[in-house]
Amino acid sequence: MTPADEPDAGRTPVRFANPGLPAHRHRNADVDPKAAKRAERQVLAMLAISAIGSVVAVVAYFAIPLDGSFATLQLSNLSLGLGLGCGIFFIGVAAVHLAKTLMPDTEMIDERHPQRGTEEEREEAAGIMTQGGQESGLGRRPFILGGLVGAAALAPLPAVVLLRDLGPLPGDSLAVSMWEAGVRLALDPSAEPILASDVTLGSVFHVIPENLYESDHFLDEKALAAVLIMRVDPDVVQYDPEREGWDVDGIYAFSKICTHVGCPVALYEQQTHHLLCPCHQSTFDLTQHCKVIFGPAKRALPQLPIAVDDEGYLVAQSDFLEPTGASYWERERG
């Protein structure tokens, strides 16, 4: 650079010529037919694994019985997770490997032009798309094309089969739990019955029906029947004549399942008497019979009417008088 070319504060900065693109480096599959065949077999194997994974997920869904034990639940979750994961993951890996090893990788420059093109330009664009399809090599590699179609066709199958559990509407099936008159309130998870005298002012207990583990599907039943009990000064609770006699000397029982999307409401603020759902911060006020005071939930936590039996244990007076859990289904009883 001569002194006349040197940039300074009063001159236009020196501009360098465009060096252009570096020399194109061919891949092994571009110059070696054996390498191309090897890459083709690898892509086909990945697509086959994807298809097998999708089939495994569907078979596991029907073949593994959920008998209420943790062992079968873990096996089902593991099988479904691995099957779905392989079905989706290996399609992506196959697509990446196909692009890196077999699809053309020559550099091209596409000059910008107005978005709205003429008919001739549209025909030209269609021709480019057709040319791109031809250059991808899929037409000359029918096995990869068939594998891709097969894997892509099977990939949504597990979702279609598993998502069928979301319907139809549950109707009354979610409106009835294991709570009924005389069923004792028990500690979760020991199932030891709770004496009313053990529930002190300001305390909170996670509660299940005493007979929960007698059910063959106790995990499903627990999702409907989980309860929190708290003891507060009865004078701080706003009196509701329709719920007279539902508590025992300030011991209140409410569903533990948030009415937003069904997360467990497990946080109790003793000083404010608020119950908090940790998922989306819905807040329920115990002094107003767990009315929603903040967050996305739209209805109060259902209250379980309770009493004391002859031995001093807390028992349910009946089932909940409304369905527990999230509010996105029909809540009217038949």
Secondary structure by P-SEA (a helix, b strand, c coil): ccccccccccccccccccccccccccccccccaaaaaaaaaaaaaaaaaaaaaaaaaaaaaccccccccaaaaaaaaaaaaaaaaaacaaaaaaaaaaaaccccbbbbbbbbccccccaaaaaaaaaaaaaaaaaccccccaaaaaaaaaaaaacaaaaaaaacccccccccccccccccccbbbbcccccbbbbcccccccccccccccccccccaaaaaaaaccbbbbbcccccccccccccccccccbbbbbccccccccccccccccccbbbcccccbbbbccccccccccccccccbbbbccccccbbbbbcccccccccccccccccc
